[in-house]
Amino acid sequence: MKVLVVGSGAREHAIAHALLKGESVEEVTVAPGNPGIAADGIQTVNISQSNHEALITFIKDNNYDFAFIGPEVPLMNGIVDDFEAHGIPAFGPNKHAAQIEGSKDFAKKLMARHNVPTAAYQTFDALEPARTYVLEHGAPIVIKADGLAAGKGVTVAMDENTALEALEDIFVDHRFGAAGAKVVIEEFLQGQEFSLMSFVSGTDFWVMPISQDHKRAYDGDRGPNTGGMGAYSPVPQISDETVQRAIDEIVRPTVEGLAQEGTPFTGVLYAGLIDTKDGPKVIEFNARFGDPETEVVLPRLTSDFGAAIWNILHHKTPVFTWQKEGVTLGVIIASEGYPGNLVTGTPLPHIPADETQGQHVYYAGVKSAEETHNLITSSGRVALVQVHGKNVTDAQNTVYTILDSINLPHMFYRHDIASKALQ
């Protein structure tokens, strides 16, 4: 089979890499991809993920069997609807079902209707009533821009001033544009967070191994929220009983609820969860693979990825098998200043990852230097270094030996990914 992966980041690099490992897929192209993906021997084509018409033409002219949609923005913009209108199988939810990520208010109301456990909340579309709510409820409290904000629209405010500043950012400074037309304010939940992703087809779903993302920019969970600074899988401190409870009380009623309401979901449903004293609760839903979780979960897949997705798209039963031993860990290299004012254009050195040892580098914010064609940084998250180890400590030792051996001017990374598993 031939597959087109839509997107340009490390997540799409990992999806393409996993597809090519299976026997059923002989060719993968990533659109638009990036030069780091191309340097890994994976085909790319310079077509924007927003140019649905050009992507449709490319797929038809080159006889691709199906498309895999990586990022959230084209899903919200109806790329699956457009592809299917032209007879192209596309793995991802349609525009309506993708609202589970596109609007936090939509997701919250869906959860309320189907008794899915989540934080208490209220939605506001103006500054003053939102300010009043914060002052009445106090801190800690969580402020979320309703729409898409590239993982940066959430403020976990430990004091009232931080919460009020976040509201000013959204309503007065319009930091997140249309994504901040409404704000969801939630109670602060305590516990360990984990990501539970599932392949979904209507009311059927197949869960993946859980993972844990690290959202804060700096060691010790300090600094601003980012799109993610690293992840690992599995998460030993989250019990099997907690995961099963999340499946029964969160994933199942959500996919069944979407189907009952006439918006059946096909694709990857990401549940960002927290293990509270009252059991697992939903922090957020995404309508696609998480990033960086994808880069540590998919390397654990031992079955044919492309064949499974093909079967889901054709309403057949897929087969997914997963590595049971060891830990897969990934650390993000980010540009200085991320997630704020970035320093970019810095040459990226060779990263000595050994594929035979279960190591890989997945590229995100890179481009080619005009004169040398070497990779230089072009955005916030630059690349993820992924390793496999016998346990968390072994994986940490391996990945930090790699990272500490290279010179990364104007870049940084966290030094404590997966340390919560050792506490």
C-alpha positions as CSV (number, residue, x, y, z in Angstrom):
1,M,0.0,0.0,0.0
2,K,0.9,3.7,-0.4
3,V,0.0,6.1,2.4
4,L,0.0,9.9,2.6
5,V,0.6,11.3,6.1
6,V,-0.6,14.9,6.4
7,G,1.5,17.1,8.8
8,S,5.0,18.4,9.4
9,G,6.2,17.5,12.8
10,A,7.8,14.8,15.0
11,R,4.4,13.2,15.4
12,E,4.0,12.7,11.7
13,H,7.6,11.5,11.4
14,A,6.8,8.8,14.0
15,I,3.6,7.8,12.2
16,A,5.4,7.5,8.9
17,H,8.3,5.5,10.5
18,A,5.8,3.1,12.1
19,L,3.9,2.6,8.9
20,L,7.0,1.8,7.0
21,K,8.0,-0.9,9.5
22,G,5.0,-3.0,8.6
23,E,4.9,-5.3,5.6
24,S,1.7,-4.0,4.2
25,V,3.0,-0.5,3.5
26,E,5.6,0.0,0.8
27,E,5.6,3.7,0.4
28,V,4.9,6.7,2.7
29,T,4.9,10.4,1.8
30,V,4.5,13.1,4.4
31,A,2.9,16.4,3.3
32,P,4.5,18.8,3.8
33,G,6.9,17.1,6.2
34,N,10.3,18.7,7.0
35,P,13.9,18.3,5.9
36,G,14.6,16.1,9.0
37,I,12.0,13.6,7.9
38,A,13.4,13.6,4.4
39,A,16.9,13.0,5.8
40,D,15.5,9.9,7.5
41,G,14.8,8.4,4.1
42,I,11.0,9.2,4.1
43,Q,9.5,10.9,1.1
44,T,8.0,14.4,1.6
45,V,6.1,16.6,-0.8
46,N,5.8,20.4,-0.3
47,I,2.0,20.7,-0.1
48,S,0.5,22.6,2.8
49,Q,-1.7,20.7,5.1
50,S,-4.3,23.5,4.6
51,N,-4.4,23.0,0.8
52,H,-7.0,20.3,0.7
53,E,-7.5,20.6,-3.0
54,A,-3.9,20.1,-3.9
55,L,-3.6,17.1,-1.5
56,I,-6.6,15.5,-3.0
57,T,-5.1,15.9,-6.5
58,F,-1.8,14.5,-5.3
59,I,-3.4,11.5,-3.8
60,K,-5.5,10.7,-6.9
61,D,-2.6,11.3,-9.3
62,N,-0.3,9.0,-7.4
63,N,-2.7,6.3,-6.4
64,Y,-2.4,6.5,-2.6
65,D,-4.5,3.9,-0.8
66,F,-5.4,6.1,2.2
67,A,-4.4,9.2,4.1
68,F,-3.5,9.6,7.8
69,I,-4.2,13.0,9.2
70,G,-1.7,14.0,12.0
71,P,-2.4,17.5,13.2
72,E,-5.6,19.0,14.7
73,V,-6.0,22.1,12.5
74,P,-6.8,20.3,9.2
75,L,-9.2,18.0,11.1
76,M,-11.1,21.1,12.5
77,N,-11.1,22.5,9.0
78,G,-12.8,19.4,7.6
79,I,-10.0,17.7,5.7
80,V,-11.5,14.3,6.3
81,D,-14.9,15.5,5.0
82,D,-13.2,16.8,1.9
83,F,-11.2,13.7,1.3
84,E,-14.2,11.4,1.7
85,A,-16.2,13.5,-0.6
86,H,-13.6,12.5,-3.3
87,G,-13.6,8.8,-2.3
88,I,-10.3,9.0,-0.4
89,P,-10.2,7.0,2.8
90,A,-8.8,9.2,5.6
91,F,-8.0,8.2,9.1
92,G,-9.2,10.9,11.4
93,P,-12.5,12.4,12.7
94,N,-14.8,14.5,10.5
95,K,-15.2,18.2,11.3
96,H,-18.1,17.7,13.6
97,A,-16.6,15.0,15.7
98,A,-13.3,16.9,15.9
99,Q,-15.0,19.5,18.0
100,I,-14.1,17.3,21.0
101,E,-10.7,19.0,20.7
102,G,-11.7,22.2,18.8
103,S,-14.0,23.4,21.6
104,K,-13.4,22.7,25.3
105,D,-16.9,23.8,26.0
106,F,-18.3,21.2,23.5
107,A,-16.2,18.5,25.2
108,K,-17.3,19.6,28.7
109,K,-21.0,19.5,27.7
110,L,-20.6,16.1,26.0
111,M,-19.0,14.7,29.2
112,A,-21.8,16.2,31.3
113,R,-24.4,14.5,29.2
114,H,-22.7,11.1,29.4
115,N,-21.5,11.2,33.0
116,V,-17.8,11.2,32.1
117,P,-15.8,12.3,35.2
118,T,-14.0,15.6,34.8
119,A,-13.3,18.8,36.7
120,A,-16.2,21.1,37.6
121,Y,-16.2,24.1,35.3
122,Q,-18.0,27.2,33.9
123,T,-17.7,28.8,30.5
124,F,-17.4,32.6,29.9
125,D,-17.4,34.8,26.8
126,A,-16.5,38.1,28.6
127,L,-13.9,39.3,31.0
128,E,-15.8,40.7,33.9
129,P,-18.0,37.7,34.7
130,A,-14.9,35.5,34.4
131,R,-12.9,37.7,36.8
132,T,-15.8,37.6,39.3
133,Y,-15.9,33.8,39.1
134,V,-12.1,33.6,39.8
135,L,-12.4,36.0,42.7
136,E,-15.3,34.0,44.2
137,H,-13.6,30.6,43.8
138,G,-10.0,31.6,44.5
139,A,-6.9,29.7,43.5
140,P,-5.5,27.3,42.5
141,I,-7.7,27.3,39.4
142,V,-7.3,26.5,35.7
143,I,-7.9,28.9,32.9
144,K,-8.4,27.5,29.3
145,A,-8.9,29.2,26.0
146,D,-11.9,27.4,24.5
147,G,-10.4,26.8,21.0
148,L,-7.1,25.5,19.6
149,A,-4.0,27.2,21.0
150,A,-1.2,24.7,20.1
151,G,-1.1,23.3,23.6
152,K,-0.3,26.7,25.1
153,G,-3.9,28.0,25.9
154,V,-4.0,26.5,29.4
155,T,-2.9,28.3,32.6
156,V,-2.7,26.4,35.8
157,A,-2.9,29.4,38.2
158,M,-1.6,28.8,41.7
159,D,-2.7,32.3,42.8
160,E,-5.5,34.7,41.8
161,N,-3.2,37.2,40.2
162,T,-1.9,34.6,37.7
163,A,-5.5,33.6,36.9
164,L,-6.5,37.2,36.3
165,E,-3.5,37.9,34.1
166,A,-4.4,34.8,32.0
167,L,-7.9,36.2,31.5
168,E,-6.4,39.6,30.5
169,D,-4.1,37.7,28.0
170,I,-7.2,36.0,26.4
171,F,-9.9,38.7,26.5
172,V,-7.9,42.0,26.4
173,D,-4.7,41.1,24.5
174,H,-6.4,38.5,22.4
175,R,-3.2,36.3,22.7
176,F,-5.0,33.3,21.2
177,G,-7.2,35.1,18.7
178,A,-10.5,33.4,17.9
179,A,-9.5,30.5,20.1
180,G,-10.0,32.8,23.1
181,A,-13.5,34.0,22.2
182,K,-14.7,31.8,25.1
183,V,-12.9,30.7,28.2
184,V,-13.4,27.5,30.3
185,I,-12.5,27.9,34.0
186,E,-12.0,24.7,35.8
187,E,-11.4,23.5,39.3
188,F,-7.8,22.5,40.0
189,L,-7.3,18.7,40.2
190,Q,-4.4,17.0,42.0
191,G,-2.8,13.7,41.0
192,Q,-0.5,12.1,38.5
193,E,-1.4,12.9,34.9
194,F,-1.4,10.3,32.1
195,S,-2.3,10.0,28.4
196,L,-4.6,7.2,27.2
197,M,-4.9,7.1,23.4
198,S,-7.3,4.8,21.5
199,F,-7.9,3.9,17.9
200,V,-11.6,4.4,17.4
201,S,-14.2,3.3,14.8
202,G,-17.7,4.3,15.9
203,T,-18.4,2.5,19.1
204,D,-15.4,0.1,18.7
205,F,-12.0,1.1,20.1
206,W,-8.6,-0.3,20.8
207,V,-6.5,1.3,23.6
208,M,-2.8,1.9,23.4
209,P,-0.2,1.6,26.2
210,I,-0.5,4.7,28.5
211,S,2.2,7.4,28.5
212,Q,3.0,10.5,30.5
213,D,3.7,13.9,29.0
214,H,5.7,16.7,30.6
215,K,4.0,20.0,29.8
216,R,6.1,22.5,31.7
217,A,9.1,24.0,30.1
218,Y,11.7,23.4,32.8
219,D,12.9,20.8,35.2
220,G,10.7,20.2,38.3
221,D,7.6,21.1,36.4
222,R,8.5,24.8,36.5
223,G,7.9,27.5,33.8
224,P,5.1,28.0,31.3
225,N,3.0,25.3,29.7
226,T,4.3,24.0,26.4
227,G,3.1,21.6,23.7
228,G,5.2,19.0,25.6
229,M,8.8,18.6,26.6
230,G,9.1,14.8,26.7
231,A,7.2,11.6,27.4
232,Y,7.6,8.0,28.4
233,S,5.6,4.7,28.2
234,P,4.4,2.8,30.0
235,V,3.7,4.6,33.3
236,P,4.4,2.2,36.1
237,Q,2.9,4.3,38.9
238,I,-0.5,4.3,37.3
239,S,-2.2,1.0,38.2
240,D,-3.8,-1.4,35.7
241,E,-7.0,-1.0,37.8
242,T,-6.9,2.8,37.2
243,V,-6.4,2.3,33.5
244,Q,-9.3,-0.1,33.3
245,R,-11.5,2.3,35.2
246,A,-10.5,5.0,32.7
247,I,-11.5,2.8,29.8
248,D,-14.9,1.9,31.4
249,E,-15.8,5.3,32.8
250,I,-14.2,7.6,30.2
251,V,-13.3,6.2,26.8
252,R,-16.3,3.9,26.4
253,P,-19.0,6.4,27.3
254,T,-17.3,9.1,25.3
255,V,-17.1,7.1,22.0
256,E,-20.6,5.7,22.5
257,G,-21.9,9.2,23.4
258,L,-20.5,10.7,20.2
259,A,-22.1,7.8,18.1
260,Q,-25.4,8.2,19.9
261,E,-25.5,11.9,19.1
262,G,-24.9,11.3,15.4
263,T,-21.2,12.3,15.4
264,P,-19.4,8.9,15.4
265,F,-15.7,9.3,15.8
266,T,-13.1,7.6,13.5
267,G,-9.4,8.1,14.3
268,V,-7.2,8.5,17.4
269,L,-9.0,9.8,20.5
270,Y,-6.6,11.2,23.0
271,A,-7.7,11.3,26.6
272,G,-5.5,13.5,28.8
273,L,-6.3,12.2,32.3
274,I,-5.4,12.7,35.9
275,D,-5.5,10.0,38.6
276,T,-7.3,11.8,41.5
277,K,-8.2,10.4,44.9
278,D,-11.7,9.9,43.4
279,G,-10.4,8.0,40.4
280,P,-9.3,9.1,36.9
281,K,-10.8,12.3,35.5
282,V,-10.5,14.0,32.1
283,I,-8.3,17.1,31.7
284,E,-8.8,17.3,28.0
285,F,-9.6,15.4,24.8
286,N,-7.7,15.6,21.6
287,A,-9.0,14.4,18.2
288,R,-5.6,13.0,17.1
289,F,-2.3,11.5,18.4
290,G,-0.6,13.4,21.2
291,D,2.8,14.9,20.6
292,P,5.2,13.9,22.1
293,E,3.3,10.8,23.3
294,T,3.2,9.4,19.7
295,E,6.9,9.2,19.6
296,V,7.1,6.9,22.6
297,V,4.0,4.9,22.1
298,L,4.2,3.9,18.4
299,P,7.7,2.5,18.8
300,R,6.2,-0.1,21.2
301,L,3.9,-1.4,18.4
302,T,4.9,-4.9,17.2
303,S,2.1,-5.5,14.7
304,D,1.5,-4.1,11.2
305,F,0.4,-0.5,11.7
306,G,-0.7,0.1,8.1
307,A,-2.8,-3.1,7.9
308,A,-4.6,-2.2,11.2
309,I,-5.5,1.3,10.0
310,W,-6.6,-0.1,6.6
311,N,-8.9,-2.5,8.4
312,I,-10.4,0.2,10.6
313,L,-11.1,2.3,7.5
314,H,-12.9,-0.6,5.9
315,H,-14.9,-1.6,9.0
316,K,-12.9,-4.8,9.7
317,T,-11.2,-5.8,12.9
318,P,-7.7,-4.6,13.3
319,V,-4.8,-6.3,15.1
320,F,-2.6,-4.3,17.5
321,T,0.1,-6.0,19.6
322,W,2.5,-4.1,21.8
323,Q,5.9,-4.6,23.4
324,K,5.4,-5.6,27.0
325,E,8.9,-5.2,28.4
326,G,11.0,-2.1,29.1
327,V,10.4,1.6,28.9
328,T,10.4,3.9,25.8
329,L,11.4,7.5,26.6
330,G,11.6,10.6,24.5
331,V,13.1,14.0,25.3
332,I,12.3,17.2,23.3
333,I,15.1,19.5,22.2
334,A,13.6,23.0,22.1
335,S,14.7,26.4,20.9
336,E,15.9,28.9,23.5
337,G,12.9,31.0,24.6
338,Y,10.2,28.3,23.9
339,P,7.3,28.7,24.3
340,G,7.7,32.5,24.1
341,N,10.2,34.5,22.0
342,L,12.3,32.0,20.1
343,V,15.9,32.0,19.1
344,T,15.9,30.1,15.7
345,G,18.3,29.6,12.8
346,T,20.8,27.7,14.9
347,P,22.6,24.7,13.2
348,L,21.5,21.4,14.6
349,P,24.4,18.9,15.2
350,H,24.2,15.2,14.3
351,I,22.4,13.3,17.1
352,P,24.0,9.8,17.5
353,A,20.9,7.6,17.9
354,D,21.4,3.9,17.2
355,E,18.4,2.4,15.5
356,T,19.6,-1.2,16.3
357,Q,19.2,-0.3,20.0
358,G,15.7,1.0,19.7
359,Q,16.8,4.6,19.4
360,H,15.5,7.2,16.9
361,V,15.4,10.9,16.3
362,Y,12.1,12.4,15.2
363,Y,12.3,15.9,13.7
364,A,9.9,18.8,14.1
365,G,10.9,22.5,13.9
366,V,13.8,22.3,11.4
367,K,14.5,23.6,7.9
368,S,17.5,23.4,5.5
369,A,20.1,26.2,5.6
370,E,20.1,27.9,2.2
371,E,23.9,27.5,1.6
372,T,24.8,24.3,3.3
373,H,21.5,22.5,3.3
374,N,22.2,21.3,6.8
375,L,19.4,21.3,9.4
376,I,18.8,24.5,11.3
377,T,16.2,25.3,14.0
378,S,13.0,26.9,12.7
379,S,10.4,26.7,15.5
380,G,9.9,25.9,19.2
381,R,10.2,22.2,19.4
382,V,13.1,21.1,17.3
383,A,13.4,17.3,17.6
384,L,12.7,14.4,20.0
385,V,15.3,11.8,20.9
386,Q,13.7,8.5,21.6
387,V,15.3,5.5,23.3
388,H,14.3,2.2,24.8
389,G,15.6,0.9,28.1
390,K,15.1,-2.1,30.5
391,N,13.5,0.3,33.0
392,V,13.1,4.0,33.6
393,T,16.6,4.5,35.0
394,D,18.2,2.6,32.1
395,A,16.2,4.7,29.6
396,Q,17.1,7.9,31.3
397,N,20.8,7.1,31.4
398,T,20.7,6.3,27.7
399,V,18.9,9.3,26.5
400,Y,20.8,11.8,28.6
401,T,24.2,10.2,27.6
402,I,23.2,11.0,24.0
403,L,22.0,14.5,24.7
404,D,24.8,15.5,27.0
405,S,27.3,14.4,24.4
406,I,26.3,17.0,21.8
407,N,26.6,20.8,21.7
408,L,23.2,22.5,21.5
409,P,23.7,26.3,21.5
410,H,20.5,28.3,21.8
411,M,18.6,25.1,22.6
412,F,17.5,23.4,25.8
413,Y,15.9,20.2,27.1
414,R,14.5,19.0,30.4
415,H,16.8,16.7,32.4
416,D,14.0,15.0,34.4
417,I,11.7,13.3,31.9
418,A,10.1,10.2,33.6
419,S,11.5,11.0,37.0
420,K,7.9,10.9,38.5
421,A,8.0,7.1,37.9
422,L,10.9,6.9,40.4
423,Q,9.4,9.0,43.2
